[in-house]
Amino acid sequence: MLARDRPRTLVLFAMEKMLAKTSRNSSESLKFAKNRIVRTRYRK
């Protein structure tokens, strides 16, 4: 893992925790959030 990716990974973990708390269907929303983050990360 590159050092510059660590903050984004921490944000991802925080989002996962948030979604897991709020959403009953957590696994699917996690996949959705991860896909969105990956798309925005590699779009640049």
Secondary structure, 3 states (H helix, E strand, C coil): CCHHHHHHHHHHHHHHHHHHHHCCCHHHHHHHHHHHHHHHHHHC
